[in-house]
């Protein structure tokens, strides 16, 4: 028994030793990995600092616009709406310009650059000076395109023209489109008289939309040639779209219109079946009282005492809810009796 116990103790010592060695190796490896990651972090930091300090060039698109332009003065030649500007500085400063939108737009005063001869000119040096007003002193403007602004303007008369939307719209099945709502529906156009004489309306340009299932609202720019100025330059357009269902109503009474006091018109049938297309949300609101179904005594030809009269139907309920109204039958037999 004693010998067996001694052998068991000897067997345990090697496994305990190897376990301790394994733990020591793991700790050493963890320390090496931590040291390696620390060196990577330090190297990345120095690389980032070095890159941020490095100087390079970057292109920016700058929106260009003219401020305080009198309404009756319009440009008759092209004025660019954007400038392509290349600037040089450290990468960190260029990134700062981009993140803070410091080169997003450039506005210039109309009177400052307009002369009495109708010229509007901004030189390349002046453009560079205007751009530098919003930049740091270390930044250099490498290139500007176009290199200068050189346009003509003239005083014009103004006329009001209606606005029409130019675009293709289509609705999904079982839907319909209402008339467009344009705000404002007419605008003042300033242009030379020769141009105004050729105009009948102004078009608001849209890409359109297909398979519409809901009302759409858009803010659209106007399609204007050079030398034409619109006030305002954009319009708001709402395109109402509604889902519709078919509604059928039976036994809708036929009324007699313009019956004289000494005559009585007997008609058959005295009621019709009526079907129509109704906006889904108003389906339960529509009743036979929203329709005028009638025959007109004045439609009787000559002294005829019997024959057939056309039955007419007219929707008299809330507007723009019901369409495609149909009745069956469309004529009624009649007999005229003296009272």
BAKOL-761692 format. One record per residue (C-alpha): x, y, z. Coordinates in nm, 3 decimals. Example, Ala and Ser with C-alpha at 12.3 -4.5 7.8 and 13.67 -1.06 7.14 Angstrom:
X->1.230; Y->-0.450; Z->0.780
X->1.367; Y->-0.106; Z->0.714
END
This chain:
X->0.000; Y->0.000; Z->0.000
X->0.282; Y->0.233; Z->0.089
X->0.466; Y->0.165; Z->-0.234
X->0.158; Y->0.229; Z->-0.438
X->0.105; Y->0.566; Z->-0.270
X->0.467; Y->0.671; Z->-0.335
X->0.438; Y->0.587; Z->-0.705
X->0.120; Y->0.800; Z->-0.730
X->0.294; Y->1.102; Z->-0.578
X->0.578; Y->1.070; Z->-0.829
X->0.331; Y->1.060; Z->-1.116
X->0.174; Y->1.389; Z->-1.012
X->0.497; Y->1.592; Z->-0.998
X->0.575; Y->1.592; Z->-1.375
X->0.224; Y->1.708; Z->-1.472
X->0.235; Y->1.992; Z->-1.219
X->0.572; Y->2.104; Z->-1.350
X->0.461; Y->2.113; Z->-1.715
X->0.146; Y->2.302; Z->-1.622
X->0.345; Y->2.573; Z->-1.451
X->0.580; Y->2.598; Z->-1.748
X->0.284; Y->2.630; Z->-1.985
X->0.133; Y->2.912; Z->-1.776
X->0.469; Y->3.095; Z->-1.773
X->0.497; Y->3.070; Z->-2.154
X->0.145; Y->3.206; Z->-2.199
X->0.222; Y->3.504; Z->-1.977
X->0.537; Y->3.575; Z->-2.174
X->0.343; Y->3.555; Z->-2.502
X->0.077; Y->3.790; Z->-2.370
X->0.341; Y->4.037; Z->-2.273
X->0.499; Y->4.015; Z->-2.619
X->0.161; Y->4.071; Z->-2.789
X->0.090; Y->4.370; Z->-2.565
X->0.432; Y->4.517; Z->-2.643
X->0.380; Y->4.459; Z->-3.015
X->0.040; Y->4.631; Z->-3.011
X->0.188; Y->4.923; Z->-2.820
X->0.456; Y->4.969; Z->-3.085
X->0.189; Y->4.948; Z->-3.359
X->-0.018; Y->5.216; Z->-3.186
X->0.284; Y->5.443; Z->-3.147
X->0.382; Y->5.393; Z->-3.512
X->0.027; Y->5.465; Z->-3.628
X->0.019; Y->5.783; Z->-3.420
X->0.343; Y->5.913; Z->-3.568
X->0.226; Y->5.817; Z->-3.919
X->-0.102; Y->6.005; Z->-3.866
X->0.079; Y->6.315; Z->-3.740
X->0.323; Y->6.300; Z->-4.030
X->0.041; Y->6.258; Z->-4.284
X->-0.163; Y->6.543; Z->-4.132
X->0.138; Y->6.775; Z->-4.162
X->0.206; Y->6.674; Z->-4.520
X->0.103; Y->6.933; Z->-4.778
X->-0.118; Y->6.840; Z->-5.075
X->-0.379; Y->6.987; Z->-5.310
X->-0.753; Y->6.919; Z->-5.322
X->-1.040; Y->7.020; Z->-5.553
X->-1.356; Y->7.185; Z->-5.419
X->-1.683; Y->7.268; Z->-5.599
X->-1.799; Y->7.613; Z->-5.482
X->-2.153; Y->7.734; Z->-5.552
X->-2.144; Y->8.082; Z->-5.705
X->-2.432; Y->8.329; Z->-5.678
X->-2.499; Y->8.701; Z->-5.718
X->-2.659; Y->8.889; Z->-5.429
X->-2.881; Y->9.201; Z->-5.427
X->-2.947; Y->9.196; Z->-5.801
X->-3.233; Y->9.437; Z->-5.891
X->-3.538; Y->9.250; Z->-6.016
X->-3.558; Y->9.435; Z->-6.348
X->-3.190; Y->9.374; Z->-6.433
X->-3.112; Y->9.033; Z->-6.584
X->-2.800; Y->8.867; Z->-6.723
X->-2.813; Y->8.827; Z->-7.099
X->-2.504; Y->8.605; Z->-7.112
X->-2.401; Y->8.302; Z->-6.907
X->-2.302; Y->8.336; Z->-6.541
X->-2.154; Y->8.018; Z->-6.388
X->-2.344; Y->7.861; Z->-6.101
X->-2.036; Y->7.692; Z->-5.956
X->-1.658; Y->7.725; Z->-5.949
X->-1.399; Y->7.448; Z->-5.942
X->-1.131; Y->7.559; Z->-5.698
X->-0.803; Y->7.379; Z->-5.624
X->-0.634; Y->7.475; Z->-5.297
X->-0.310; Y->7.361; Z->-5.133
X->-0.239; Y->7.319; Z->-4.762
X->-0.175; Y->7.048; Z->-4.504
X->-0.400; Y->6.744; Z->-4.515
X->-0.545; Y->6.827; Z->-4.174
X->-0.646; Y->7.178; Z->-4.282
X->-0.794; Y->7.052; Z->-4.610
X->-1.000; Y->6.800; Z->-4.418
X->-1.115; Y->7.077; Z->-4.184
X->-1.234; Y->7.285; Z->-4.482
X->-1.430; Y->6.988; Z->-4.612
X->-1.590; Y->6.897; Z->-4.279
X->-1.690; Y->7.257; Z->-4.194
X->-1.812; Y->7.346; Z->-4.548
X->-1.593; Y->7.655; Z->-4.549
X->-1.571; Y->7.639; Z->-4.928
X->-1.935; Y->7.554; Z->-4.986
X->-2.044; Y->7.877; Z->-5.159
X->-1.932; Y->8.220; Z->-5.271
X->-2.175; Y->8.513; Z->-5.295
X->-2.085; Y->8.846; Z->-5.459
X->-2.264; Y->9.181; Z->-5.459
X->-2.419; Y->9.279; Z->-5.792
X->-2.352; Y->9.653; Z->-5.772
X->-1.987; Y->9.604; Z->-5.674
X->-1.898; Y->9.439; Z->-6.006
X->-2.158; Y->9.592; Z->-6.244
X->-2.080; Y->9.902; Z->-6.450
X->-2.300; Y->10.150; Z->-6.633
X->-2.222; Y->9.990; Z->-6.971
X->-2.393; Y->9.666; Z->-6.868
X->-2.078; Y->9.467; Z->-6.791
X->-2.042; Y->9.236; Z->-6.491
X->-1.677; Y->9.137; Z->-6.452
X->-1.477; Y->8.968; Z->-6.176
X->-1.109; Y->8.906; Z->-6.255
X->-0.915; Y->8.596; Z->-6.156
X->-0.720; Y->8.793; Z->-5.896
X->-1.043; Y->8.927; Z->-5.745
X->-1.197; Y->8.578; Z->-5.736
X->-0.888; Y->8.449; Z->-5.558
X->-0.905; Y->8.735; Z->-5.308
X->-1.274; Y->8.666; Z->-5.238
X->-1.206; Y->8.298; Z->-5.181
X->-0.911; Y->8.370; Z->-4.949
X->-1.138; Y->8.573; Z->-4.719
X->-1.271; Y->8.249; Z->-4.575
X->-0.940; Y->8.059; Z->-4.570
X->-0.634; Y->8.044; Z->-4.349
X->-0.323; Y->8.248; Z->-4.439
X->-0.125; Y->7.926; Z->-4.499
X->-0.367; Y->7.813; Z->-4.771
X->-0.287; Y->7.878; Z->-5.136
X->-0.538; Y->7.891; Z->-5.421
X->-0.372; Y->7.687; Z->-5.695
X->-0.637; Y->7.708; Z->-5.969
X->-0.989; Y->7.846; Z->-6.035
X->-1.221; Y->7.741; Z->-6.317
X->-1.356; Y->7.948; Z->-6.482
X->-1.065; Y->8.184; Z->-6.434
X->-1.286; Y->8.495; Z->-6.447
X->-1.652; Y->8.601; Z->-6.456
X->-1.739; Y->8.811; Z->-6.762
X->-2.110; Y->8.862; Z->-6.832
X->-2.354; Y->9.114; Z->-6.976
X->-2.677; Y->9.239; Z->-6.818
X->-2.965; Y->9.462; Z->-6.925
X->-3.270; Y->9.630; Z->-6.779
X->-3.594; Y->9.459; Z->-6.880
X->-3.968; Y->9.481; Z->-6.833
X->-4.164; Y->9.224; Z->-6.635
X->-4.475; Y->9.025; Z->-6.724
X->-4.672; Y->8.757; Z->-6.544
X->-4.693; Y->8.408; Z->-6.695
X->-4.870; Y->8.089; Z->-6.580
X->-4.661; Y->7.793; Z->-6.463
X->-4.695; Y->7.443; Z->-6.608
X->-4.520; Y->7.127; Z->-6.484
X->-4.306; Y->6.944; Z->-6.738
X->-4.268; Y->6.577; Z->-6.641
X->-4.431; Y->6.235; Z->-6.678
X->-4.632; Y->6.105; Z->-6.383
X->-4.816; Y->5.775; Z->-6.366
X->-5.027; Y->5.620; Z->-6.091
X->-5.052; Y->5.259; Z->-5.975
X->-5.359; Y->5.049; Z->-6.062
X->-5.681; Y->5.154; Z->-5.882
X->-5.539; Y->5.500; Z->-5.817
X->-5.603; Y->5.832; Z->-5.986
X->-5.436; Y->6.168; Z->-6.006
X->-5.602; Y->6.499; Z->-5.926
X->-5.515; Y->6.831; Z->-6.096
X->-5.176; Y->6.966; Z->-5.994
X->-5.163; Y->7.236; Z->-5.727
X->-4.885; Y->7.483; Z->-5.811
X->-4.779; Y->7.758; Z->-5.570
X->-4.750; Y->8.017; Z->-5.703
X->-4.941; Y->7.928; Z->-6.019
X->-4.801; Y->8.231; Z->-6.204
X->-4.475; Y->8.423; Z->-6.176
X->-4.316; Y->8.747; Z->-6.291
X->-4.071; Y->8.705; Z->-6.579
X->-3.812; Y->8.975; Z->-6.656
X->-3.660; Y->8.955; Z->-7.001
X->-3.610; Y->9.166; Z->-7.314
X->-3.939; Y->9.251; Z->-7.485
X->-3.847; Y->9.038; Z->-7.788
X->-3.816; Y->8.733; Z->-7.560
X->-4.134; Y->8.807; Z->-7.363
X->-4.334; Y->8.830; Z->-7.686
X->-4.246; Y->8.467; Z->-7.769
X->-4.345; Y->8.327; Z->-7.428
X->-4.685; Y->8.189; Z->-7.330
X->-4.601; Y->8.005; Z->-7.007
X->-4.311; Y->7.896; Z->-6.789
X->-4.224; Y->7.530; Z->-6.732
X->-4.129; Y->7.379; Z->-6.397
X->-3.906; Y->7.082; Z->-6.479
X->-3.947; Y->6.747; Z->-6.301
X->-3.809; Y->6.396; Z->-6.353
X->-4.163; Y->6.263; Z->-6.298
X->-4.259; Y->5.946; Z->-6.115
X->-4.415; Y->5.609; Z->-6.195
X->-4.661; Y->5.387; Z->-6.004
X->-4.758; Y->5.659; Z->-5.759
X->-4.978; Y->5.550; Z->-5.467
X->-4.972; Y->5.864; Z->-5.254
X->-4.977; Y->6.241; Z->-5.287
X->-4.643; Y->6.385; Z->-5.397
X->-4.493; Y->6.725; Z->-5.310
X->-4.194; Y->6.869; Z->-5.495
X->-4.002; Y->7.197; Z->-5.516
X->-3.914; Y->7.246; Z->-5.882
X->-3.679; Y->7.480; Z->-6.063
X->-3.797; Y->7.668; Z->-6.370
X->-3.666; Y->7.607; Z->-6.720
X->-3.537; Y->7.947; Z->-6.827
X->-3.309; Y->8.051; Z->-7.114
X->-3.020; Y->8.293; Z->-7.069
X->-3.141; Y->8.650; Z->-7.030
X->-3.463; Y->8.550; Z->-6.851
X->-3.516; Y->8.597; Z->-6.479
X->-3.808; Y->8.455; Z->-6.279
X->-3.942; Y->8.578; Z->-5.947
X->-3.957; Y->8.343; Z->-5.764
X->-3.708; Y->8.106; Z->-5.927
X->-3.876; Y->7.790; Z->-5.789
X->-4.233; Y->7.671; Z->-5.733
X->-4.393; Y->7.420; Z->-5.498
X->-4.599; Y->7.150; Z->-5.671
X->-4.842; Y->6.910; Z->-5.506
X->-4.979; Y->6.616; Z->-5.704
X->-5.278; Y->6.465; Z->-5.523
X->-5.316; Y->6.087; Z->-5.565
X->-5.605; Y->5.882; Z->-5.423
X->-5.707; Y->5.518; Z->-5.432
X->-6.053; Y->5.455; Z->-5.577
X->-6.314; Y->5.178; Z->-5.564
X->-6.634; Y->5.115; Z->-5.758
X->-6.961; Y->5.184; Z->-5.582
X->-7.305; Y->5.066; Z->-5.700
X->-7.639; Y->5.207; Z->-5.587
X->-7.973; Y->5.068; Z->-5.700
X->-8.318; Y->5.226; Z->-5.721
X->-8.197; Y->5.585; Z->-5.759
X->-8.509; Y->5.792; Z->-5.832
X->-8.545; Y->5.969; Z->-6.167
X->-8.679; Y->6.324; Z->-6.132
X->-8.878; Y->6.522; Z->-6.389
X->-8.750; Y->6.871; Z->-6.468
X->-8.943; Y->7.166; Z->-6.617
X->-9.280; Y->6.993; Z->-6.602
X->-9.555; Y->7.252; Z->-6.688
X->-9.841; Y->7.311; Z->-6.448
X->-10.107; Y->7.172; Z->-6.683
X->-9.920; Y->6.860; Z->-6.785
X->-9.801; Y->6.552; Z->-6.598
X->-9.517; Y->6.334; Z->-6.723
X->-9.536; Y->5.966; Z->-6.639
X->-9.205; Y->5.782; Z->-6.690
X->-9.093; Y->5.422; Z->-6.681
X->-8.869; Y->5.317; Z->-6.522
X->-8.885; Y->5.571; Z->-6.243
X->-8.551; Y->5.462; Z->-6.097
X->-8.211; Y->5.351; Z->-6.227
X->-7.902; Y->5.164; Z->-6.112
X->-7.599; Y->5.391; Z->-6.068
X->-7.229; Y->5.303; Z->-6.055
X->-6.933; Y->5.534; Z->-6.002
X->-6.570; Y->5.544; Z->-5.896
X->-6.524; Y->5.685; Z->-5.544
X->-6.215; Y->5.774; Z->-5.344
X->-6.165; Y->5.490; Z->-5.097
X->-6.171; Y->5.718; Z->-4.793
X->-6.509; Y->5.865; Z->-4.897
X->-6.677; Y->5.539; Z->-4.996
X->-6.933; Y->5.547; Z->-4.712
X->-6.999; Y->5.920; Z->-4.751
X->-7.151; Y->5.900; Z->-5.100
X->-7.532; Y->5.853; Z->-5.116
X->-7.799; Y->5.875; Z->-5.392
X->-7.868; Y->6.233; Z->-5.276
X->-7.529; Y->6.331; Z->-5.419
X->-7.660; Y->6.275; Z->-5.774
X->-7.925; Y->6.444; Z->-5.983
X->-8.082; Y->6.181; Z->-6.210
X->-8.354; Y->6.332; Z->-6.428
X->-8.547; Y->6.360; Z->-6.752
X->-8.627; Y->6.700; Z->-6.895
X->-8.983; Y->6.775; Z->-7.010
X->-8.844; Y->7.033; Z->-7.255
X->-8.676; Y->6.748; Z->-7.445
X->-9.016; Y->6.630; Z->-7.576
X->-9.033; Y->6.698; Z->-7.947
X->-9.344; Y->6.875; Z->-8.078
X->-9.679; Y->6.738; Z->-7.970
X->-9.558; Y->6.382; Z->-7.898
X->-9.754; Y->6.236; Z->-7.612
X->-9.539; Y->5.925; Z->-7.572
X->-9.196; Y->5.796; Z->-7.663
X->-8.854; Y->5.790; Z->-7.498
X->-8.651; Y->6.055; Z->-7.320
X->-8.278; Y->6.047; Z->-7.233
X->-8.198; Y->6.013; Z->-6.864
X->-7.918; Y->6.242; Z->-6.753
X->-7.705; Y->6.218; Z->-6.439
X->-7.498; Y->6.485; Z->-6.267
X->-7.290; Y->6.458; Z->-5.955
X->-7.374; Y->6.739; Z->-5.710
X->-7.181; Y->6.626; Z->-5.402
X->-6.840; Y->6.735; Z->-5.269
X->-6.601; Y->6.810; Z->-5.558
X->-6.325; Y->6.582; Z->-5.687
X->-6.444; Y->6.269; Z->-5.506
X->-6.655; Y->6.089; Z->-5.768
X->-6.584; Y->6.015; Z->-6.135
X->-6.700; Y->5.782; Z->-6.412
X->-7.069; Y->5.799; Z->-6.321
X->-7.282; Y->5.551; Z->-6.520
X->-7.655; Y->5.470; Z->-6.508
X->-7.869; Y->5.182; Z->-6.636
X->-8.094; Y->5.226; Z->-6.828
X->-8.009; Y->5.550; Z->-7.008
X->-8.358; Y->5.623; Z->-7.145
X->-8.711; Y->5.620; Z->-7.005
X->-9.044; Y->5.568; Z->-7.175
X->-9.296; Y->5.843; Z->-7.104
X->-9.661; Y->5.938; Z->-7.135
X->-9.793; Y->6.294; Z->-7.111
X->-10.122; Y->6.345; Z->-6.931
X->-10.330; Y->6.655; Z->-6.881
X->-10.380; Y->6.759; Z->-6.522
END
